[in-house]
Every structure is written in C-alpha cells, then in structure tokens.
C-alpha cells in the first residue's frame, strides 16, 4: 500500500475545493519511505515466486486529502510496478473513514497492457474503522473488471493484527486468506499468510507463507 509528480498530486489536493491562491497558502506535507520485504505478498498470494521485493513511496497531503505514488519490484509475472493514488480520509473520535482511487501500472508488461495501454487496473477503495476494527471494499473501475471485487476485515491490538481477505470473482471463482501480523517496532514487521478457502478453477498456492519486512521513513 506513491510517487506522483507534484502537479498530479496537487491536482488531487485541489479536488477538495482549494483554488490556486488558497493552495499556495495551504499546509501541504510531503512524506516518503522505502521498504524491503522477503516476499511480494499481495492478497494472500506470492507475486514474486519467493523473490524479495524492494518498494518506495511518496505522498503529498493537505488536511484529509492526499495523493501519491508507490513503486515496487518483485512481481514475476508482470514486472516492475508503480501505483498512482488519490484519496480523502479522516477521523471522528474512534471512527475513521477513507475513500481513494488507485491505478496499478505495469509499464513493462506488453501482453497485459495491450497497444500503448499501461494502466492495467483501477480500483475505488472505501474503508471504515472503529477503534481496532476495520473494513475495506475494493471495487474495480477499469475497462475490464471481470466482475472481480475484494474486501478485508481486520482487527488490531497493540503490535498484533489479523486480517481476513476475500477475493470474489464471478468468472473464475474466489478465495479467502488469513493474515496474522506482528510489528516488532515502527520499522520491522512479521506476517504469516494462508489461503483458507479456495473456489477457483485453477489450483492456487495454499502453503503457509512467512514475510519479514523492514521500512524506513525518508526525510523530505
């Protein structure tokens, strides 16, 4: 889960209704980080066939609005990836909310991209949370979503968290996975992931997967 150009990022911020003059006076924050993980774990699947993944992100935010880019190596099938996103979120006492749009881009995957089309998938993501519990729904808005959607239910307490993810596909069936995570500190985290139910026609890798990840903030 971001390296947008400043022009695109500020355009996302301006969707909140800020004029150019107001934007110049707005408190725009820039944050970035870099990370390395022993596996590219995505929705219960190992996209890198066991290879490590290196990633980085940069985000511009103002108030509850934000925009950015996340980039990663490690996807064996599609190659290097960068994701563009824009969204808005906030908190009211113990309740949190977030609405964002993400586009996943694989510039080196000619077969998936087609003629000149590097935008493989876009999703609208709606999330709500209450205290330690959270719910997120991912809905594809690309030209060919194949009736696919994805949702997560999660709960976290202190350094421990659990997430159930459900991928639903009307064409090929779906699957459910369970992730258990432990954050040793702000940088080092451990995750165990297992596909616990499978309805797809093709056999999936349902072995228990372990991931170690380490991230560092970058001063901007």
C-alpha positions as CSV (number, residue, x, y, z in Angstrom):
1,X,0.0,0.0,0.0
2,X,3.1,6.5,-4.3
3,X,5.5,8.7,-6.2
4,X,3.3,11.1,-8.0
5,X,4.6,14.2,-9.7
6,X,3.8,17.3,-7.8
7,X,1.5,18.5,-10.5
8,X,-0.7,15.4,-10.3
9,X,-0.5,15.3,-6.5
10,X,-1.6,18.9,-6.2
11,X,-4.4,18.3,-8.6
12,X,-5.7,15.6,-6.2
13,X,-5.4,18.0,-3.3
14,X,-7.3,20.6,-5.3
15,X,-10.3,18.3,-5.6
16,X,-11.2,19.4,-2.0
17,X,-12.2,22.8,-3.5
18,X,-9.0,24.8,-3.0
19,X,-8.2,27.5,-5.5
20,X,-4.7,28.0,-6.8
21,X,-4.2,31.0,-4.4
22,X,-5.6,29.1,-1.4
23,X,-3.4,26.1,-2.3
24,X,-0.3,28.3,-2.1
25,X,-1.2,29.1,1.5
26,X,-2.3,25.6,2.4
27,X,-0.2,23.4,4.6
28,X,1.0,20.7,2.2
29,X,3.0,17.9,3.7
30,X,5.3,15.6,1.9
31,X,6.2,12.1,3.3
32,X,8.1,9.2,1.8
33,X,9.5,5.8,2.8
34,X,11.5,2.9,1.5
35,X,11.0,-0.8,2.4
36,X,12.3,-4.3,1.7
37,X,10.3,-7.5,2.1
38,X,11.3,-11.1,1.9
39,X,8.3,-11.8,-0.4
40,X,5.9,-9.8,-2.5
41,X,2.7,-10.8,-0.6
42,X,-0.4,-9.4,-2.3
43,X,-3.9,-10.5,-1.1
44,X,-2.6,-13.8,0.2
45,X,-0.6,-14.6,-3.0
46,X,3.2,-14.6,-3.6
47,X,3.6,-12.5,-6.7
48,X,7.3,-12.8,-6.8
49,X,7.7,-16.6,-6.6
50,X,9.7,-16.3,-3.4
51,X,11.9,-13.4,-4.5
52,X,12.4,-10.4,-2.2
53,X,10.7,-7.1,-3.1
54,X,12.0,-3.5,-2.8
55,X,9.5,-0.7,-2.6
56,X,9.2,3.0,-2.1
57,X,6.5,5.7,-1.8
58,X,6.0,9.4,-1.7
59,X,2.8,11.2,-0.7
60,X,1.6,14.8,-0.7
61,X,-1.2,15.6,1.7
62,X,-3.2,18.6,2.8
63,X,-5.9,18.3,5.5
64,X,-7.6,15.0,4.8
65,X,-6.7,15.0,1.1
66,X,-3.7,13.1,-0.3
67,X,-2.2,11.9,-3.5
68,X,1.0,9.9,-4.3
69,X,2.8,7.0,-5.9
70,X,4.0,3.6,-4.7
71,X,6.5,1.6,-6.7
72,X,7.9,-1.9,-6.3
73,X,9.9,-4.7,-7.8
74,X,9.3,-8.4,-7.3
75,X,6.2,-9.1,-9.5
76,X,7.5,-12.1,-11.6
77,X,4.5,-12.2,-14.0
78,X,4.1,-8.5,-14.8
79,X,7.4,-7.0,-13.9
80,X,8.1,-3.7,-12.0
81,X,5.0,-1.9,-10.8
82,X,4.0,1.6,-9.8
83,X,0.7,2.6,-8.3
84,X,-0.9,6.1,-8.5
85,X,-3.5,7.1,-5.9
86,X,-5.6,10.0,-4.7
87,X,-8.0,10.0,-1.7
88,X,-9.5,11.6,1.3
89,X,-9.8,10.4,4.8
90,X,-10.3,11.4,8.4
91,X,-11.3,10.5,11.9
92,X,-14.2,11.4,14.2
93,X,-13.5,10.3,17.7
94,X,-13.0,6.5,17.5
95,X,-14.4,6.3,13.9
96,X,-12.2,6.6,10.8
97,X,-13.0,6.7,7.1
98,X,-11.1,6.8,3.8
99,X,-12.1,6.9,0.2
100,X,-9.4,6.6,-2.5
101,X,-8.8,5.6,-6.2
102,X,-5.8,3.5,-7.1
103,X,-4.4,2.7,-10.5
104,X,-1.9,-0.2,-10.8
105,X,0.6,0.3,-13.7
106,X,3.0,-2.3,-15.2
107,X,4.9,-0.4,-17.9
108,X,7.0,-3.5,-18.9
109,X,4.1,-5.9,-19.3
110,X,3.3,-5.6,-23.1
111,X,1.0,-8.6,-23.1
112,X,-1.2,-7.3,-20.3
113,X,-1.0,-3.6,-21.4
114,X,-2.0,-4.0,-25.0
115,X,-1.2,-1.3,-27.5
116,X,0.0,1.7,-25.6
117,X,-2.1,0.9,-22.5
118,X,0.0,0.7,-19.4
119,X,-3.0,1.2,-17.0
120,X,-3.9,-2.4,-16.1
121,X,-6.4,-1.9,-13.3
122,X,-8.0,0.9,-11.3
123,X,-9.9,0.4,-8.1
124,X,-12.1,2.5,-5.8
125,X,-11.3,1.6,-2.2
126,X,-13.7,2.5,0.6
127,X,-12.6,1.9,4.2
128,X,-14.1,2.5,7.6
129,X,-12.7,1.7,11.0
130,X,-13.9,1.8,14.6
131,X,-11.3,1.5,17.4
132,X,-9.2,-1.6,16.4
133,X,-11.6,-3.0,13.8
134,X,-11.6,-2.1,10.1
135,X,-13.4,-2.9,6.9
136,X,-12.3,-2.2,3.3
137,X,-14.0,-2.8,0.0
138,X,-12.1,-2.7,-3.3
139,X,-14.2,-2.2,-6.5
140,X,-12.6,-2.3,-10.0
141,X,-13.4,0.6,-12.3
142,X,-11.1,-0.3,-15.2
143,X,-12.5,-1.2,-18.6
144,X,-12.5,-4.9,-18.0
145,X,-13.0,-5.7,-14.3
146,X,-14.3,-9.2,-14.9
147,X,-16.8,-8.9,-12.1
148,X,-14.0,-9.0,-9.6
149,X,-14.0,-7.4,-6.2
150,X,-12.1,-7.8,-2.9
151,X,-12.8,-7.0,0.7
152,X,-11.0,-7.2,4.0
153,X,-12.0,-7.4,7.6
154,X,-9.3,-6.6,10.2
155,X,-8.6,-6.1,13.8
156,X,-5.5,-4.9,15.5
157,X,-4.5,-4.6,19.2
158,X,-1.1,-3.1,20.1
159,X,1.5,-4.7,17.9
160,X,-0.7,-7.6,16.8
161,X,-3.2,-7.6,13.9
162,X,-5.3,-10.1,12.0
163,X,-6.9,-9.6,8.5
164,X,-9.3,-11.8,6.5
165,X,-9.3,-11.0,2.8
166,X,-11.9,-12.3,0.4
167,X,-11.4,-12.2,-3.4
168,X,-14.7,-12.6,-5.3
169,X,-14.7,-13.3,-9.0
170,X,-17.9,-14.3,-10.8
171,X,-15.9,-15.8,-13.7
172,X,-13.1,-17.8,-12.1
173,X,-14.4,-18.1,-8.5
174,X,-12.7,-16.7,-5.5
175,X,-10.7,-17.4,-2.4
176,X,-10.2,-16.4,1.2
177,X,-7.0,-15.8,3.0
178,X,-6.0,-15.0,6.6
179,X,-3.0,-12.8,7.5
180,X,-1.6,-12.6,11.1
181,X,1.0,-9.8,11.7
182,X,3.3,-8.7,14.4
183,X,5.0,-5.3,14.4
184,X,8.2,-5.5,16.4
185,X,8.6,-1.8,16.2
186,X,7.8,1.0,13.7
187,X,10.2,-0.5,11.1
188,X,10.3,-4.3,11.5
189,X,7.2,-6.5,10.9
190,X,6.4,-10.2,10.5
191,X,3.4,-11.7,8.7
192,X,2.1,-15.2,8.3
193,X,-0.4,-15.7,5.5
194,X,-2.6,-18.7,4.5
195,X,-5.3,-19.3,1.9
196,X,-8.0,-20.9,4.0
197,X,-10.8,-21.4,1.3
198,X,-10.5,-21.7,-2.4
199,X,-13.2,-21.7,-5.1
200,X,-11.1,-21.0,-8.2
201,X,-10.9,-23.4,-11.1
202,X,-7.1,-23.3,-11.2
203,X,-5.1,-24.6,-8.2
204,X,-3.6,-21.9,-6.0
205,X,-0.5,-22.0,-3.8
206,X,-2.1,-22.5,-0.4
207,X,1.1,-23.1,1.5
208,X,1.7,-21.1,4.7
209,X,3.7,-18.0,3.8
210,X,6.0,-16.0,6.1
211,X,7.1,-12.5,5.3
212,X,9.6,-10.3,7.0
213,X,9.5,-6.6,6.1
214,X,11.6,-3.6,7.1
215,X,10.7,0.0,6.3
216,X,12.3,3.4,6.9
217,X,10.9,6.9,6.6
218,X,12.7,9.3,4.3
219,X,13.2,12.9,5.5
220,X,11.9,15.3,2.9
